[in-house]
Amino acid sequence: AEGKSNWLTDWWIEVGYLAYRLPTTTHVSPAVAFPYNPNIRTQSDQLQYAAKLVHHALNFRNLISSRTLPQDMGGKAPQCMTQYDLLFGTSRVPAVGLDQTRGVASDPKDRQHIIVAHNNLFFKVLVCNEDGVPLASGQILSLLEAVVQASPESAIPDASQTVGVLTTEHRDTWAPLYDSIVRFDAGNQRNMVHIQNALFLLALDQNNPGLPTRGEPQNRTPFIHEGRTRLAERGIHGGGTHANSANRWFDKTLQLFVASD
C-alpha cells in the first residue's frame, strides 16, 4: 500500500469488478433515472433534451478536471472524491480471467468526443473544442439531428448482427469475440478505441414496446407501476434485443439514454 492514496482501491477494482466474470448487466452496473419529464413526447423533444443533457454533463466533467467541484461531505467530514476521475473517458476492455481498463490516466484534453448510439448504430461525435470547452447545446442538437438522419429505421441492423449486444455477454465469452473483432480489421480496432476513449455514450432509444401510452388507462396506478418496471429494464439492460439492448455499450463507465416516450 506504500505510495498509494488508498490501499483498498486497486484491490477493490480488480476483485470486485474487473475479475468478476458474470455479465455487467444486472450483475454489476447500476442505473439511475431522472425525474419523469412530461414534455418529451416526440423525437424533436428527445433530441433537444438530449443535447442539453450532453452539454451539462460536459460542464460537470470540466468541474472535475479543473478541480472546482464542491467537496463531497459526510456530515462534517470531507469525503474522498478520486473516483470522479474515473467517470468520464474510461471503459473496461474484456479479457479472459481479468478485464482491463482504458483511459484512466489519459489527459482530459484528449477526450473531445462522445459516442451516440441510435438504431443500434454507433457514431463518434465531437462535442468539445480543442481546449475541452463544450459546444453550445444548440450546436450539439444539430449534431444529434445529423446522427438521426444518418441512421433511419430502415437501416436498423438486426440485433443478432450488432456489436453492442455482445457487451451483455459473460465476460469470458465476450473476451475472445472482442479479440477476433479487433484482429480482423484495423478499422475495427480503431473504432473500438474511439468507443473506449469517448467521454461517455449517449443512447437515443426507440420507445419501449409494450409500454402503456400516457393518459391510459384512466386509472394511472397501473401505468405508473408498469412504467417504472419498463424504465428499470431500460436502464439496467436496455429492455432486451427486441427493444434497446443492442443500442448500448455496457463496457462504458457512463452511459446516458434518452427516449421519446
N, C-alpha and C positions, 0 to 999 in steps of 0.2 A: 504493500500500500504506500510505500515511501514514494514521494513525488507526485502522488495522486491527490486531486482536490477532494475526492470522495472514494474511500476504499471499496465501497459496495457497487459503484456504478458499472464498471466493466463486467464484473461477475454477473450482476443482475441482468444486464442487456444480453449477455451471451446465454446464460442458462434460462432466464425467464422468457426470452423472445427468440433469439437467433437459432438456438438449438432446438426449440420446440417444433415438432415435425407435423402436427396437425394443421389443417388449413387455417390461415389467418382469419377468414370469415367465420363468424360465430364463436370461434375458439379464442381469438386473441384481440382483434381490433374492435374497439367500441364505436358507437355512433351517437351523435348528439343532434337534436332537431331544433331549429329556430322556431319561435312562435308562429303560429298559423297566420298567413298573410292573405286576407280575403281579396286583395286587389290583383292577385296573379290569376288570370283566367285565360289568357291567350299566349301564343308563342312570343308575341311582341312584349307582353308584360314579363314573361320569363326572361327574355334577353336583357331587358332594362334592369331588372332586379339583379341578374347575374353580373352585369357589368359593374353595378355599384358594389356588389359583394366582393368582386375581384379587386376593385380599387381600394376598398377599405382594408381588405386582407393584406394588400401590399403595403399600405401605410402602417399597419400593425407590424409587419415584418421589418420595416425600417426603424420602428421604435426599438425592436430587439437588437438589430445590428448596430444602431447608434448608441445603445446602452442608455436610452432615455425612457424605457418602460418603467412605470411606477413599481416600486418594490412590493413584492408579494409579502403579506403578513399573515401570521397565525396568531391572532390575538395581538400581543405587543412584540412578538418575536419575529424578526425577518426570516423569510424562507429562502432556500436555495432556488435559484432561477436558471441554472445552467442548462436544463433540458429545453428551454425555449430555443436554444441554438440548434436543436435537432429537429425543429418543427418544419422549417421551410428548406426546400432544396435538397432533401435527403430521401433515401429509398433503401429498402432491403433488396438484396440480389440473391436469388435462390442458389443453393449449393447443397450437395448431398451431405447430410450429417450436421452441417452448421452453415446457416446463411451468412452472407457478408453485408456490409453497409457501403453506401456510396454517397459522397457529397458532404460528409460530416465536417471535414476540415477545410472545405473549399472557401475561397474568397467570395463574400456576398456579392461583389460586383460581377462575378462570373455568372450569376444567376439572373437573367433578364427575361426569361420566358416561363410560360406555364404550358401544360398540355390540356387541350379542350377535347373532350370525348362527346361525340354526337352520332347517333345511329350506329354505334359500335365501331366507329372510325376515330382515329386519333390525329390531332393537329397540333403542331408546335406554333405557339402564338407569342410574339414578343410584346410584353406589356410594360417594360421599363426602358428608359433611355440608357445610354452608356454609363451614366453616373448612378444608376439604380433608382432614379426618380420615377414613380409610377405614372403611366399615362392617365389622362383625364377619363372619367367614366364614359363620356361621350365617344372618345376615341376607342375605348375598349368595346363599347357597344357595336361600333362599325366593324371591328374585327370579328366579333361573335356572329354578326349577321353574315359576314363572308363565309365563316365556317359552316353555318346552316345552309347557305346556298350551295356550298361545295359538297354537301352530304345529304341530298334529298332522300326521302323514304324509299324511293325506287332503287337507291344504291346500298340499302342496308344489307350487309352480308349475313348469312345465316350464322347464328351464334356458334354452331359447331365449327365454323370456318374462321373464327376470330381469335386473336391472340389474348385479348383482355380476360376472357373467361378462364384461361389457363391459370391465372393468378389465384383462382379459388381452389386449386388442387392441393393435395397433400404435398408438403414441401419436397419430399424425396421423389415424387412423381414429376413435379414441375421442374426440378433442377436439370435433369438430363434433357428434357424438352427445350428448356431455355438454352442450354449449351448447343443443341442441334440447330436452333434458330440462328444464334449469333455466329456460329461457324459456317453456316450455309452461305451467307452473303454478307459482304462488308456493309451494305446498306442496312441490313437488319441490325448489325452491331451498332451502327451509328444511330439508328432510331431508338434502340434500347437506351443508349447513353442520353439521348435527348429526354426520354421519359424519366430516367433516373435522376437527372440533374435539374429537372423542372422544379420551379418553386413549389408548385402543387398541381393537382389535377382538378379541373372543373368538368363535371359531367352534366351535360344538358340532356335531361332524361325525357323519354316519352311518358305519357300518362300511364300509370299502373293499371293493367287490365283487372277488371273486377271491382275497382274502387267505386263506391257509390257516388253519384253526381251530387254537387252541392244543392241543397234545397230539398233533397229527397233522402229518406222519407219525411213525412210530416213530423213524425216523432224523431227528433235529432239524436236521441241517445244511441240507437243502433249505428247511425252514421259515425258518431264520434268514436265509438269503440272500434268499429271496423277500420275507420280511417287511421287510428293510432296503430293498429296492428299492421296495416299496409305500410305506414310510414316507418315503423320499426324494421319491417322486412327490407324496405328500400335502403335504409341506412346501413343495415348490418351486412346484407348480401346482395342487394340490388333487386330482389324480388324473383329471382330465377332467370333462366335463359330466355323464357318467353316474355320477360319484362326488361330489366336493365342490368342484369349481372354481367353481360358482355360489354357494357358501356362503362367499365371500371378498370382500374389498375390497382389491385389490392395490395401491391408491394409498396405503393407510395405512402409516405408518412402521413400526408394530409391530402384528403380528397373532399371537395365540396360538390354537392349535387343540387341542382335546381330543376324542378319540373313545372309544367304549365298547368298543373292541377292542384 
